[in-house]
Amino acid sequence: MANRFDIELHPQDVRWAAAEGVSQDVIAAVLLLHERSVDEIASQLGGPELEQVIMLPRLSAMKLDGGANNPNDSWAGATADELRAEINRRLTVLQEAGIIELQVIGAPEAR
């Protein structure tokens, strides 16, 4: 294996490491974040590598979206009803997962 996590990287991931100028250890760590604990991953990396693991997903997301100053406008043409439905859908997912708890409150009384 070419990385200290003993996982086989797909050739596309090896190209990703080369394109980003990071080691295959960094790419392996990023890919393992959803499978292993952060402590386990961090214990196998040095300071500069750990910083790259933290920054790499953020930078990749910004490249896909066109940068921080050019947000993804996939909802730019959406109607208010479509946006409301999407917000409700996402809030429902978070609530059902136990991540947030929502309470319905009444509108304030008119004076």
TORDO-194549 format. One line per field, with one value per residue (C-alpha): residue number from 1; residue in three letters; x, y, z. Coordinates in steps of 0.1 Angstrom, whole numbers, plus 5000, padded with zeros to 4 digits. Layout:
residues N
nr [NUM|...]
rest [ALA|...]
east [X|...]
north [Y|...]
up [Z|...]
//
This chain:
residues 111
nr [1|2|3|4|5|6|7|8|9|10|11|12|13|14|15|16|17|18|19|20|21|22|23|24|25|26|27|28|29|30|31|32|33|34|35|36|37|38|39|40|41|42|43|44|45|46|47|48|49|50|51|52|53|54|55|56|57|58|59|60|61|62|63|64|65|66|67|68|69|70|71|72|73|74|75|76|77|78|79|80|81|82|83|84|85|86|87|88|89|90|91|92|93|94|95|96|97|98|99|100|101|102|103|104|105|106|107|108|109|110|111]
rest [MET|ALA|ASN|ARG|PHE|ASP|ILE|GLU|LEU|HIS|PRO|GLN|ASP|VAL|ARG|TRP|ALA|ALA|ALA|GLU|GLY|VAL|SER|GLN|ASP|VAL|ILE|ALA|ALA|VAL|LEU|LEU|LEU|HIS|GLU|ARG|SER|VAL|ASP|GLU|ILE|ALA|SER|GLN|LEU|GLY|GLY|PRO|GLU|LEU|GLU|GLN|VAL|ILE|MET|LEU|PRO|ARG|LEU|SER|ALA|MET|LYS|LEU|ASP|GLY|GLY|ALA|ASN|ASN|PRO|ASN|ASP|SER|TRP|ALA|GLY|ALA|THR|ALA|ASP|GLU|LEU|ARG|ALA|GLU|ILE|ASN|ARG|ARG|LEU|THR|VAL|LEU|GLN|GLU|ALA|GLY|ILE|ILE|GLU|LEU|GLN|VAL|ILE|GLY|ALA|PRO|GLU|ALA|ARG]
east [5000|5012|4996|4999|4962|4967|4938|4940|4933|4914|4936|4912|4921|4958|4953|4934|4964|4988|4965|4961|4998|4992|5003|4983|4981|4962|4937|4933|4926|4900|4883|4883|4867|4833|4845|4870|4873|4890|4913|4924|4931|4948|4971|4986|4993|5017|5007|5010|4992|4964|4960|4958|4931|4911|4915|4913|4875|4867|4890|4876|4840|4849|4864|4832|4810|4832|4847|4835|4824|4805|4781|4762|4731|4712|4682|4684|4654|4633|4599|4592|4571|4599|4624|4599|4594|4631|4637|4609|4623|4658|4644|4623|4654|4674|4645|4638|4675|4674|4698|4674|4642|4616|4587|4557|4551|4521|4523|4526|4494|4486|4487]
north [5000|5035|5051|5045|5036|5004|5011|5007|5040|5042|5056|5086|5093|5090|5116|5138|5137|5147|5174|5189|5185|5163|5129|5098|5096|5128|5116|5083|5102|5124|5093|5075|5103|5087|5053|5058|5081|5115|5105|5074|5093|5123|5100|5088|5122|5150|5186|5197|5166|5171|5207|5195|5169|5197|5222|5198|5190|5228|5238|5210|5221|5257|5246|5226|5256|5281|5296|5313|5344|5325|5303|5275|5290|5258|5274|5308|5301|5284|5298|5307|5276|5254|5269|5266|5229|5222|5240|5220|5187|5194|5205|5173|5151|5169|5166|5129|5122|5139|5166|5195|5199|5223|5238|5255|5289|5312|5345|5375|5392|5424|5455]
up [5000|4992|5024|5061|5065|5045|5021|4984|4967|4934|4906|4905|4942|4934|4906|4931|4955|4927|4915|4950|4957|4988|4998|4994|5032|5032|5006|5024|5056|5039|5025|5059|5078|5076|5086|5114|5143|5140|5168|5150|5118|5135|5155|5123|5108|5114|5119|5082|5070|5095|5083|5047|5057|5073|5044|5014|5015|5019|4990|4968|4975|4967|4934|4925|4935|4917|4948|4980|4961|4935|4953|4936|4922|4916|4934|4917|4895|4922|4933|4969|4972|4959|4983|5012|5003|5002|5035|5051|5037|5051|5085|5086|5079|5107|5131|5124|5129|5163|5153|5159|5179|5165|5184|5167|5182|5176|5158|5181|5190|5172|5193]
//
